[in-house]
Amino acid sequence: MRNSSFNFDYLSPTGFIGFWVLFIGLIFTGIMFFFVFFRLNDDEDSYKDRKRKKLEKETQKNRIARLYPKGKYF
């Protein structure tokens, strides 16, 4: 069985389609390398974590304000 309608030379690394498949694969691999080894090691807090820390600071401010009240006598 002979496939004369489709030329497989286009899919070789020196062919037109093969070159672009390799090029896109290298870009994709670089992006995945960046996300796995650089972005995941960042210590960025999530939205809930930032909200929790903000609530803790507000609670701490309220507790300090109760310890040192600002009244008429001071």
N, CA, C and O atoms as CSV, one atom per row, in Angstrom:
chain,resi,resn,atom,element,x,y,z
A,1,MET,N,N,0.840,-1.170,0.000
A,1,MET,CA,C,0.000,0.000,0.000
A,1,MET,C,C,0.884,1.232,0.000
A,1,MET,O,O,1.740,1.401,0.868
A,2,ARG,N,N,0.676,2.049,-0.939
A,2,ARG,CA,C,1.558,3.197,-1.126
A,2,ARG,C,C,0.774,4.489,-0.929
A,2,ARG,O,O,-0.294,4.678,-1.510
A,3,ASN,N,N,1.326,5.377,-0.097
A,3,ASN,CA,C,0.679,6.666,0.149
A,3,ASN,C,C,1.363,7.726,-0.692
A,3,ASN,O,O,2.268,8.415,-0.221
A,4,SER,N,N,0.945,7.852,-1.897
A,4,SER,CA,C,1.550,8.850,-2.771
A,4,SER,C,C,0.903,10.213,-2.596
A,4,SER,O,O,1.447,11.210,-3.071
A,5,SER,N,N,-0.253,10.286,-1.922
A,5,SER,CA,C,-0.939,11.563,-1.763
A,5,SER,C,C,-0.348,12.385,-0.612
A,5,SER,O,O,-0.513,13.605,-0.581
A,6,PHE,N,N,0.324,11.745,0.314
A,6,PHE,CA,C,0.889,12.462,1.459
A,6,PHE,C,C,2.387,12.229,1.528
A,6,PHE,O,O,2.853,11.089,1.526
A,7,ASN,N,N,3.121,13.303,1.589
A,7,ASN,CA,C,4.573,13.213,1.625
A,7,ASN,C,C,5.035,13.316,3.082
A,7,ASN,O,O,4.812,14.339,3.729
A,8,PHE,N,N,5.672,12.269,3.598
A,8,PHE,CA,C,6.109,12.245,4.980
A,8,PHE,C,C,7.371,13.063,5.214
A,8,PHE,O,O,7.791,13.209,6.361
A,9,ASP,N,N,7.975,13.587,4.192
A,9,ASP,CA,C,9.169,14.411,4.361
A,9,ASP,C,C,8.850,15.731,5.068
A,9,ASP,O,O,9.735,16.339,5.670
A,10,TYR,N,N,7.622,16.167,5.001
A,10,TYR,CA,C,7.238,17.393,5.697
A,10,TYR,C,C,7.313,17.243,7.214
A,10,TYR,O,O,7.520,18.222,7.931
A,11,LEU,N,N,7.144,16.014,7.697
A,11,LEU,CA,C,7.149,15.769,9.137
A,11,LEU,C,C,8.540,15.531,9.707
A,11,LEU,O,O,8.684,15.436,10.926
A,12,SER,N,N,9.545,15.432,8.891
A,12,SER,CA,C,10.903,15.236,9.390
A,12,SER,C,C,11.388,16.539,10.032
A,12,SER,O,O,10.862,17.606,9.716
A,13,PRO,N,N,12.375,16.475,10.920
A,13,PRO,CA,C,12.867,17.697,11.580
A,13,PRO,C,C,13.406,18.745,10.614
A,13,PRO,O,O,13.458,19.926,10.955
A,14,THR,N,N,13.801,18.340,9.437
A,14,THR,CA,C,14.272,19.312,8.453
A,14,THR,C,C,13.141,19.810,7.564
A,14,THR,O,O,13.333,20.747,6.788
A,15,GLY,N,N,11.977,19.205,7.664
A,15,GLY,CA,C,10.827,19.629,6.875
A,15,GLY,C,C,10.130,20.812,7.508
A,15,GLY,O,O,10.445,21.211,8.629
A,16,PHE,N,N,9.184,21.367,6.781
A,16,PHE,CA,C,8.498,22.569,7.223
A,16,PHE,C,C,7.645,22.313,8.470
A,16,PHE,O,O,7.763,23.046,9.452
A,17,ILE,N,N,6.806,21.308,8.448
A,17,ILE,CA,C,5.919,21.009,9.579
A,17,ILE,C,C,6.718,20.463,10.763
A,17,ILE,O,O,6.438,20.801,11.913
A,18,GLY,N,N,7.679,19.645,10.488
A,18,GLY,CA,C,8.508,19.077,11.557
A,18,GLY,C,C,9.277,20.139,12.311
A,18,GLY,O,O,9.421,20.054,13.531
A,19,PHE,N,N,9.775,21.141,11.601
A,19,PHE,CA,C,10.487,22.238,12.257
A,19,PHE,C,C,9.568,22.982,13.217
A,19,PHE,O,O,9.954,23.279,14.348
A,20,TRP,N,N,8.352,23.283,12.767
A,20,TRP,CA,C,7.429,24.024,13.631
A,20,TRP,C,C,6.950,23.187,14.806
A,20,TRP,O,O,6.720,23.730,15.886
A,21,VAL,N,N,6.796,21.895,14.628
A,21,VAL,CA,C,6.430,21.026,15.756
A,21,VAL,C,C,7.540,21.028,16.789
A,21,VAL,O,O,7.263,21.119,17.984
A,22,LEU,N,N,8.782,20.930,16.363
A,22,LEU,CA,C,9.901,20.985,17.300
A,22,LEU,C,C,10.013,22.352,17.972
A,22,LEU,O,O,10.277,22.433,19.171
A,23,PHE,N,N,9.817,23.408,17.217
A,23,PHE,CA,C,9.918,24.761,17.758
A,23,PHE,C,C,8.841,25.013,18.824
A,23,PHE,O,O,9.138,25.532,19.900
A,24,ILE,N,N,7.602,24.645,18.521
A,24,ILE,CA,C,6.511,24.815,19.493
A,24,ILE,C,C,6.731,23.915,20.702
A,24,ILE,O,O,6.408,24.306,21.823
A,25,GLY,N,N,7.265,22.735,20.499
A,25,GLY,CA,C,7.580,21.841,21.617
A,25,GLY,C,C,8.640,22.417,22.529
A,25,GLY,O,O,8.539,22.291,23.750
A,26,LEU,N,N,9.653,23.046,21.962
A,26,LEU,CA,C,10.684,23.673,22.793
A,26,LEU,C,C,10.130,24.848,23.596
A,26,LEU,O,O,10.478,25.027,24.763
A,27,ILE,N,N,9.278,25.637,22.976
A,27,ILE,CA,C,8.657,26.758,23.694
A,27,ILE,C,C,7.780,26.234,24.832
A,27,ILE,O,O,7.846,26.743,25.951
A,28,PHE,N,N,6.967,25.230,24.552
A,28,PHE,CA,C,6.109,24.638,25.568
A,28,PHE,C,C,6.931,24.052,26.715
A,28,PHE,O,O,6.573,24.222,27.880
A,29,THR,N,N,8.016,23.371,26.399
A,29,THR,CA,C,8.883,22.801,27.426
A,29,THR,C,C,9.502,23.898,28.282
A,29,THR,O,O,9.597,23.745,29.500
A,30,GLY,N,N,9.923,24.996,27.671
A,30,GLY,CA,C,10.482,26.116,28.426
A,30,GLY,C,C,9.467,26.738,29.363
A,30,GLY,O,O,9.796,27.083,30.498
A,31,ILE,N,N,8.237,26.883,28.897
A,31,ILE,CA,C,7.195,27.454,29.746
A,31,ILE,C,C,6.892,26.525,30.919
A,31,ILE,O,O,6.735,26.990,32.047
A,32,MET,N,N,6.810,25.243,30.673
A,32,MET,CA,C,6.562,24.297,31.761
A,32,MET,C,C,7.718,24.291,32.754
A,32,MET,O,O,7.488,24.210,33.961
A,33,PHE,N,N,8.949,24.375,32.274
A,33,PHE,CA,C,10.109,24.449,33.153
A,33,PHE,C,C,10.021,25.681,34.043
A,33,PHE,O,O,10.309,25.606,35.237
A,34,PHE,N,N,9.624,26.815,33.470
A,34,PHE,CA,C,9.492,28.050,34.231
A,34,PHE,C,C,8.440,27.902,35.333
A,34,PHE,O,O,8.689,28.275,36.480
A,35,PHE,N,N,7.269,27.362,34.994
A,35,PHE,CA,C,6.206,27.249,35.982
A,35,PHE,C,C,6.539,26.236,37.067
A,35,PHE,O,O,6.210,26.456,38.232
A,36,VAL,N,N,7.177,25.143,36.713
A,36,VAL,CA,C,7.452,24.108,37.709
A,36,VAL,C,C,8.580,24.514,38.637
A,36,VAL,O,O,8.462,24.347,39.851
A,37,PHE,N,N,9.669,25.043,38.101
A,37,PHE,CA,C,10.835,25.280,38.945
A,37,PHE,C,C,10.952,26.695,39.485
A,37,PHE,O,O,11.667,26.906,40.465
A,38,PHE,N,N,10.293,27.659,38.897
A,38,PHE,CA,C,10.427,29.033,39.376
A,38,PHE,C,C,9.155,29.560,40.011
A,38,PHE,O,O,9.211,30.127,41.102
A,39,ARG,N,N,8.022,29.395,39.371
A,39,ARG,CA,C,6.782,29.959,39.899
A,39,ARG,C,C,6.281,29.213,41.123
A,39,ARG,O,O,5.741,29.837,42.036
A,40,LEU,N,N,6.441,27.908,41.171
A,40,LEU,CA,C,5.926,27.153,42.305
A,40,LEU,C,C,6.752,27.353,43.560
A,40,LEU,O,O,6.280,27.063,44.660
A,41,ASN,N,N,7.973,27.842,43.421
A,41,ASN,CA,C,8.812,28.091,44.588
A,41,ASN,C,C,8.594,29.474,45.184
A,41,ASN,O,O,9.178,29.793,46.220
A,42,ASP,N,N,7.761,30.306,44.550
A,42,ASP,CA,C,7.451,31.613,45.113
A,42,ASP,C,C,6.542,31.447,46.317
A,42,ASP,O,O,5.722,30.531,46.377
A,43,ASP,N,N,6.700,32.346,47.270
A,43,ASP,CA,C,5.868,32.304,48.469
A,43,ASP,C,C,4.745,33.328,48.380
A,43,ASP,O,O,4.606,34.187,49.251
A,44,GLU,N,N,3.958,33.232,47.339
A,44,GLU,CA,C,2.821,34.123,47.190
A,44,GLU,C,C,1.642,33.554,47.964
A,44,GLU,O,O,1.332,32.367,47.872
A,45,ASP,N,N,0.993,34.422,48.725
A,45,ASP,CA,C,-0.143,33.985,49.515
A,45,ASP,C,C,-1.406,33.967,48.661
A,45,ASP,O,O,-1.553,34.748,47.720
A,46,SER,N,N,-2.297,33.074,49.003
A,46,SER,CA,C,-3.575,33.011,48.304
A,46,SER,C,C,-4.496,34.109,48.833
A,46,SER,O,O,-4.165,34.793,49.802
A,47,TYR,N,N,-5.630,34.268,48.203
A,47,TYR,CA,C,-6.587,35.297,48.611
A,47,TYR,C,C,-7.066,35.044,50.035
A,47,TYR,O,O,-7.152,35.975,50.836
A,48,LYS,N,N,-7.375,33.798,50.351
A,48,LYS,CA,C,-7.851,33.462,51.700
A,48,LYS,C,C,-6.764,33.694,52.744
A,48,LYS,O,O,-7.052,34.139,53.855
A,49,ASP,N,N,-5.529,33.396,52.394
A,49,ASP,CA,C,-4.426,33.595,53.331
A,49,ASP,C,C,-4.207,35.080,53.604
A,49,ASP,O,O,-3.967,35.472,54.746
A,50,ARG,N,N,-4.291,35.918,52.548
A,50,ARG,CA,C,-4.163,37.366,52.755
A,50,ARG,C,C,-5.308,37.897,53.606
A,50,ARG,O,O,-5.106,38.755,54.466
A,51,LYS,N,N,-6.506,37.386,53.364
A,51,LYS,CA,C,-7.671,37.811,54.141
A,51,LYS,C,C,-7.508,37.409,55.613
A,51,LYS,O,O,-7.824,38.189,56.511
A,52,ARG,N,N,-7.018,36.197,55.850
A,52,ARG,CA,C,-6.800,35.722,57.219
A,52,ARG,C,C,-5.764,36.574,57.932
A,52,ARG,O,O,-5.952,36.917,59.099
A,53,LYS,N,N,-4.667,36.925,57.252
A,53,LYS,CA,C,-3.628,37.743,57.866
A,53,LYS,C,C,-4.135,39.147,58.173
A,53,LYS,O,O,-3.792,39.727,59.203
A,54,LYS,N,N,-4.954,39.689,57.273
A,54,LYS,CA,C,-5.533,41.011,57.507
A,54,LYS,C,C,-6.457,40.983,58.722
A,54,LYS,O,O,-6.436,41.904,59.538
A,55,LEU,N,N,-7.262,39.939,58.844
A,55,LEU,CA,C,-8.149,39.788,59.993
A,55,LEU,C,C,-7.357,39.643,61.288
A,55,LEU,O,O,-7.744,40.196,62.317
A,56,GLU,N,N,-6.253,38.905,61.243
A,56,GLU,CA,C,-5.401,38.762,62.428
A,56,GLU,C,C,-4.800,40.095,62.843
A,56,GLU,O,O,-4.710,40.379,64.038
A,57,LYS,N,N,-4.388,40.919,61.889
A,57,LYS,CA,C,-3.835,42.235,62.228
A,57,LYS,C,C,-4.896,43.133,62.847
A,57,LYS,O,O,-4.613,43.863,63.798
A,58,GLU,N,N,-6.113,43.087,62.317
A,58,GLU,CA,C,-7.198,43.881,62.883
A,58,GLU,C,C,-7.507,43.432,64.310
A,58,GLU,O,O,-7.724,44.266,65.190
A,59,THR,N,N,-7.527,42.126,64.540
A,59,THR,CA,C,-7.762,41.592,65.876
A,59,THR,C,C,-6.652,42.029,66.831
A,59,THR,O,O,-6.917,42.384,67.980
A,60,GLN,N,N,-5.411,42.001,66.349
A,60,GLN,CA,C,-4.292,42.428,67.169
A,60,GLN,C,C,-4.405,43.913,67.513
A,60,GLN,O,O,-4.128,44.301,68.648
A,61,LYS,N,N,-4.807,44.748,66.557
A,61,LYS,CA,C,-4.987,46.173,66.823
A,61,LYS,C,C,-6.077,46.409,67.855
A,61,LYS,O,O,-5.936,47.269,68.724
A,62,ASN,N,N,-7.167,45.647,67.763
A,62,ASN,CA,C,-8.249,45.789,68.742
A,62,ASN,C,C,-7.809,45.385,70.137
A,62,ASN,O,O,-8.175,46.041,71.112
A,63,ARG,N,N,-7.040,44.331,70.249
A,63,ARG,CA,C,-6.549,43.895,71.564
A,63,ARG,C,C,-5.594,44.923,72.163
A,63,ARG,O,O,-5.650,45.198,73.362
A,64,ILE,N,N,-4.728,45.485,71.344
A,64,ILE,CA,C,-3.807,46.516,71.828
A,64,ILE,C,C,-4.588,47.757,72.246
A,64,ILE,O,O,-4.256,48.388,73.250
A,65,ALA,N,N,-5.627,48.113,71.485
A,65,ALA,CA,C,-6.446,49.278,71.821
A,65,ALA,C,C,-7.176,49.072,73.148
A,65,ALA,O,O,-7.372,50.034,73.891
A,66,ARG,N,N,-7.578,47.849,73.461
A,66,ARG,CA,C,-8.226,47.585,74.755
A,66,ARG,C,C,-7.225,47.682,75.902
A,66,ARG,O,O,-7.592,48.076,77.010
A,67,LEU,N,N,-5.974,47.331,75.651
A,67,LEU,CA,C,-4.973,47.424,76.707
A,67,LEU,C,C,-4.603,48.872,77.019
A,67,LEU,O,O,-4.333,49.204,78.173
A,68,TYR,N,N,-4.589,49.724,76.020
A,68,TYR,CA,C,-4.226,51.115,76.183
A,68,TYR,C,C,-5.372,52.006,75.710
A,68,TYR,O,O,-5.315,52.558,74.611
A,69,PRO,N,N,-6.405,52.148,76.526
A,69,PRO,CA,C,-7.557,52.944,76.088
A,69,PRO,C,C,-7.222,54.433,76.046
A,69,PRO,O,O,-6.388,54.918,76.810
A,70,LYS,N,N,-7.880,55.138,75.152
A,70,LYS,CA,C,-7.712,56.588,75.039
A,70,LYS,C,C,-8.970,57.223,75.653
A,70,LYS,O,O,-10.004,57.361,75.000
A,71,GLY,N,N,-8.846,57.592,76.892
A,71,GLY,CA,C,-9.997,58.181,77.597
A,71,GLY,C,C,-9.762,59.656,77.893
A,71,GLY,O,O,-8.787,60.255,77.440
A,72,LYS,N,N,-10.657,60.206,78.642
A,72,LYS,CA,C,-10.566,61.623,79.035
A,72,LYS,C,C,-9.404,61.869,79.975
A,72,LYS,O,O,-8.853,62.970,80.008
A,73,TYR,N,N,-9.035,60.883,80.720
A,73,TYR,CA,C,-8.054,61.077,81.792
A,73,TYR,C,C,-6.612,61.065,81.335
A,73,TYR,O,O,-5.708,61.307,82.135
A,74,PHE,N,N,-6.382,60.789,80.074
A,74,PHE,CA,C,-4.991,60.700,79.605
A,74,PHE,C,C,-4.624,61.877,78.792
A,74,PHE,O,O,-3.492,61.969,78.316
